[in-house]
């Protein structure tokens, strides 16, 4: 029995460096440690992009185009984006 591979015609992957408010675990700490930002890097299948946001997903089903584990990042928080078409 042969296995036929289905592939998307084109897929764009995105690598995004962005900042967000710092996240704390809820442990006791001094108030001066509760402010600031943290720099993040995220990567995934580019799902949508407009002038305000970029949305990437960790997984996308080739057959149905269903996605899971999506992340929507405001463009005002983005430091850098690299796109790769495969």
C-alpha positions in Angstrom: 0.0 0.0 0.0 1.5 3.3 -1.0 1.2 6.4 1.2 0.5 9.6 -0.5 1.7 12.8 1.2 -0.5 15.8 1.2 1.3 19.1 1.5 0.1 22.7 1.6 0.9 24.7 -1.6 2.9 27.2 0.4 3.4 27.8 4.1 4.8 30.8 5.8 6.6 30.4 9.1 7.2 33.4 11.3 9.9 34.1 14.0 8.8 37.0 16.2 10.8 38.8 18.9 8.5 40.8 21.1 8.0 42.2 24.5 5.3 41.8 27.1 4.7 42.7 30.7 6.8 40.6 33.0 5.0 37.6 34.5 5.4 36.7 38.2 4.4 33.5 40.0 2.4 35.1 42.7 5.1 34.7 45.3 5.8 37.4 47.9 8.2 40.0 46.5 9.1 43.6 46.8 7.0 46.1 44.8 9.9 47.3 42.7 10.1 43.8 41.2 6.5 44.0 39.9 7.2 46.4 37.0 9.0 46.0 33.8 8.8 43.9 30.6 10.3 40.7 29.3 11.5 39.9 25.8 10.0 36.8 24.2 10.7 34.9 21.0 8.0 32.9 19.4 7.7 30.9 16.1 5.0 29.2 14.2 2.8 29.0 11.1 1.8 32.5 10.1 -2.0 32.4 10.2 -3.0 36.0 9.9 -1.4 39.4 9.8 -2.9 42.9 9.6 -1.8 46.4 10.6 -2.5 45.8 14.3 -1.6 42.1 15.0 0.2 39.0 13.8 -1.1 35.6 14.6 0.9 32.4 14.6 0.0 28.8 15.4 2.1 25.9 16.6 0.1 23.4 14.6 -2.1 23.5 11.4 -3.8 20.5 9.9 -3.0 20.2 6.2 -6.4 18.6 5.3 -8.8 20.8 7.3 -6.7 23.9 7.9 -7.7 23.7 11.6 -5.2 25.3 13.9 -4.3 24.9 17.6 -2.1 26.7 20.1 -2.5 30.1 18.4 -0.8 33.3 19.7 -1.9 36.8 18.6 0.7 39.4 19.2 0.0 43.1 19.0 2.3 44.8 16.5 3.1 47.6 18.9 4.9 44.9 21.0 6.9 43.5 18.1 10.6 44.1 18.0 11.4 42.0 14.9 9.7 39.6 12.5 11.3 37.2 10.1 9.2 35.3 7.6 10.2 32.1 5.8 8.1 30.6 3.0 8.4 26.9 2.5 
